[in-house]
Amino acid sequence: MLEMKVRGLTLDPLSNMALVILRDMEGNKALPIWVGIPEANAIALEMEQVPTPRPMTHDLIKNLLEGISAAVTRVVVNDLRDSTFYATISLSLHGKEFHIDARPSDAIAVALRVKAPIYATHDVIARAGSIETGVPNVTEEPSQVKEWLENLRPEDFGKL
């Protein structure tokens, strides 16, 4: 497994879907994962530390985990089947570890909120055809993420 960091969000001009770009710690490989606009918004809100008046879904998950003294130990993007990525959220609770199936977008949104490490298996990276690190239009700058959030329109949420 390679530890990855969220390095940006961008919009795929061909599909009008959002892409989360994960990059390994050495900066050698990048893994693009297509996500819906609402999921990208949840990730962007946390990347930008934008407060919301009430807890959003991933904030609720964080609060529930904290409430029962569970810790997210890691998130792993562990499979790619029929162009669909799969992930697990690993939890530690009372000395036991649990692995919860999750969409990568949800797993990443939770990991960012609880500061848990994100990994991708070598197999997934190879099968996804990891892109080179010179990814164009990746929003790595906070100002670009903020601009992306500000330009979201309600009709964008129907384009899934």
Summary of the structure (lengths in Angstrom):
residues: 160
radius of gyration: 15.3
end to end distance: 29.8
largest distance: 46.2
contacts: 465
relative contact order: 0.23
helix: 34%
strand: 36%
